[in-house]
């Protein structure tokens, strides 16, 4: 068979075309394989990471749940309070005990010169307490004048000295009186027209007399210095005024 150039060309093109188609199919297959491989790798990685994340989340949740269910309890020692000893420890405390007498108390007493067997009832103020024996106290009581409506006022200054009498503390009864400034008098509770006392007598058992006044020596010294300065200033002013008057 004699091949012509045209037939040779056609054969060459056919062969070439066949090889090209084969190469094209190989390339397409390779690309699809790569795509499928990448997709499978991504899916496997995603599945693995999701499993790991889920496991980590479960572990974290389990630990958090364990912390919530079984918290750590810290023991705190309770504070220690100091129990101060009672001032009356060792001695029974009297209920509704009468008070000790003190200077300035308003009291009820009886004047034996009133004409009655028990004496005339009076209200006065305790001014001074004196100890006359190891177990006996007396007090200077200044009588007060009844001015009406339960008010008792002090007598004028010119009469007060004559209204003072010496009374034994055993015969005095405390009265819960309150001073009213607007009336310049003491209001005394009344019962059936008589002054009402809180107790029939003062508590004298264990009584050692009134407490002495506490004097601050520093204050007394400063007041003495101020007195000397003031006295000197007055004398100088008086001398100056006298000199001016003579001129």
C-alpha positions in Angstrom: 0.0 0.0 0.0 1.4 3.3 -1.0 0.9 6.1 1.6 0.3 9.4 0.4 1.3 12.5 2.2 -2.3 13.3 2.9 -3.0 9.9 4.5 0.2 10.2 6.5 -0.9 13.5 7.8 -4.3 12.2 8.7 -2.7 9.2 10.5 -0.3 11.5 12.4 -3.2 13.8 13.4 -5.2 10.8 14.5 -2.4 9.4 16.6 -1.6 12.7 18.0 -5.2 13.4 18.8 -5.4 10.0 20.5 -2.4 10.7 22.7 -3.8 14.1 23.6 -7.1 12.6 24.7 -5.3 10.0 26.7 -3.2 12.7 28.4 -6.2 14.8 29.0 -8.0 11.9 30.7 -4.9 11.3 32.9 -4.8 14.9 33.9 -8.5 15.0 34.8 -8.1 11.8 36.8 -5.1 13.2 38.6 -6.9 16.4 39.5 -10.0 14.6 40.8 -7.8 12.3 42.9 -6.1 15.3 44.4 -9.4 17.0 45.1 -10.9 13.9 46.7 -7.7 13.4 48.7 -7.7 16.9 50.0 -11.4 16.7 50.9 -10.9 13.4 52.7 -7.9 14.8 54.6 -9.9 17.9 55.6 -12.8 15.8 56.7 -10.6 13.5 58.8 -8.8 16.5 60.4 -12.2 18.2 61.1 -13.5 15.0 62.6 -10.4 14.5 64.7 -10.3 18.1 66.0 -14.0 18.0 66.7 -13.5 14.8 68.7 -10.6 16.4 70.6 -12.6 19.6 71.3 -15.6 17.6 72.5 -13.3 15.5 74.7 -11.6 18.7 76.1 -15.0 20.3 76.7 -16.2 17.2 78.5 -13.1 17.2 80.6 -13.4 20.9 81.4 -17.1 20.5 82.2 -16.4 17.5 84.4 -13.7 19.4 86.3 -16.0 22.4 86.7 -18.8 20.2 87.9 -16.4 18.5 90.4 -15.4 21.9 91.7 -19.1 22.9 92.1 -20.1 19.6 93.7 -17.2 19.3 96.0 -15.9 22.8 96.9 -12.9 23.3 99.1 -14.0 24.2 102.6 -11.6 26.4 104.6 -11.8 26.2 108.4 -11.9 29.6 110.0 -11.3 29.6 113.7 -14.1 31.5 115.5 -13.0 34.8 117.2 -12.1 34.6 120.9 -14.0 37.0 122.9 -12.7 38.3 126.2 -15.2 37.7 129.0 -14.7 40.6 131.4 -15.4 39.7 135.0 -18.6 41.0 136.3 -18.3 43.9 138.7 -20.7 42.1 141.1 -19.1 38.6 140.7 -19.0 36.8 144.0 -21.6 39.0 145.6 -25.4 38.6 145.0 -26.9 41.6 143.3 -29.9 43.1 145.1 -32.9 43.7 143.0 -34.6 47.1 143.4 -32.0 48.1 146.0 -32.3 51.5 147.4 -29.6 54.0 146.4 -26.9 55.4 148.6 -27.5 59.0 149.8 -25.6 61.7 148.1 -25.4 65.5 148.3 -28.2 67.2 146.4 -30.8 64.5 146.8 -34.4 65.6 147.4 -35.7 63.8 150.4 -38.8 63.4 152.7 -38.3 63.7 156.4 -40.3 64.4 159.5 -39.9 67.4 161.8 -40.6 66.3 165.4 -41.6 69.8 166.3 -44.7 69.6 164.1 -47.1 68.6 166.8 -47.8 65.1 165.5 -46.5 61.9 167.1 -44.6 61.0 163.9 -43.7 64.6 163.2 -44.6 67.0 160.4 -43.9 65.8 156.9 -41.5 68.0 155.0 -39.5 67.9 151.8 -36.0 69.2 151.6 -32.6 69.0 149.9 -29.6 67.1 151.4 -26.8 69.7 151.6 -24.1 68.0 153.7 -23.3 64.5 155.0 -21.1 64.0 158.1 -19.9 60.9 159.9 -20.5 61.1 163.6 -19.6 57.5 164.5 -18.1 54.5 162.7 -21.6 53.4 161.7 -23.7 56.5 161.9 -24.1 59.4 159.5 -26.1 62.6 159.7 -27.0 65.2 157.1 -27.8 68.9 156.8 -31.2 69.1 155.2 -32.6 72.4 153.9 -36.4 72.6 153.9 -38.2 73.5 150.7 -41.4 75.4 150.3 -44.5 73.9 148.7 -45.7 76.2 146.0 -48.6 74.1 144.6 -49.2 71.5 141.8 -46.5 69.3 143.2 -43.7 71.9 143.0 -41.3 72.6 145.8 -39.0 75.6 145.7 -36.1 76.8 147.8 -36.8 79.6 150.3 -35.3 83.1 149.7 -31.7 83.3 150.5 -32.3 85.3 153.7 -34.4 82.4 155.1 -32.4 79.4 153.9 -30.1 79.3 156.8 -32.9 79.1 159.3 -34.5 76.3 157.4 -31.5 73.9 157.7 -31.8 71.1 160.2 -29.6 68.1 161.1 -31.2 64.8 160.3 -30.1 61.2 160.7 -29.8 59.5 157.3 -31.8 56.6 158.6 -34.9 58.9 158.8 -34.6 60.2 155.2 -36.5 58.8 152.2 -35.4 59.5 148.6 -37.7 61.2 146.2 -37.4 61.1 142.4 -37.8 64.8 141.9 -36.9 66.7 138.7 -35.9 70.4 138.5 -38.0 72.6 136.2 -36.1 75.6 135.1 -39.2 77.6 133.9 -40.7 77.3 137.4 -37.4 77.5 139.3 -38.6 74.6 141.4 -38.5 70.8 141.8 -41.5 68.8 140.6 -42.2 66.0 143.2 -44.6 63.1 142.3 -47.6 63.1 144.6 -49.8 60.3 145.9 -53.0 61.0 147.9 -51.8 64.6 148.4 -48.4 63.5 149.9 -45.0 63.4 148.3 -44.3 60.0 146.8 -41.0 58.4 147.8 -39.1 55.8 145.8 -37.9 54.0 148.9 -38.7 54.3 152.5 -35.0 54.7 153.4 -31.6 54.9 151.8 -29.2 52.0 151.6 -26.7 52.4 154.4 -25.2 48.9 154.5 -21.6 49.2 153.3 -22.0 53.0 152.9 -18.7 54.8 153.5 -19.8 58.4 153.1 -19.8 60.7 150.1 -17.0 60.5 147.6 -14.4 63.2 147.9 -14.2 65.7 145.1 -11.3 65.1 142.7 -9.2 68.3 142.5 -6.9 68.8 139.5 -3.7 70.5 140.9 -2.7 71.7 137.5 -6.0 73.6 137.0 -5.7 75.1 140.5 -2.2 76.3 139.7 -3.2 77.9 136.4 -6.2 79.6 138.1 -3.9 80.9 140.8 -1.6 82.4 138.2 -4.5 84.0 136.3 -5.8 85.4 139.6 -2.5 87.1 140.3 -2.3 88.6 136.8 -5.9 89.8 137.1 -5.3 91.3 140.5 -2.2 93.1 139.3 -4.0 94.5 136.3 -6.8 95.8 138.5 -4.3 97.5 140.9 -2.5 99.2 138.0 -5.7 100.4 136.4 -6.9 101.8 139.8 -3.6 103.6 140.3 -3.7 105.0 136.8 -7.3 106.2 137.2 -6.4 107.8 140.5 -3.4 109.6 139.0 -5.6 110.9 136.2 -8.2 112.1 138.7 -5.8 114.1 140.7 -4.6 115.9 137.6 
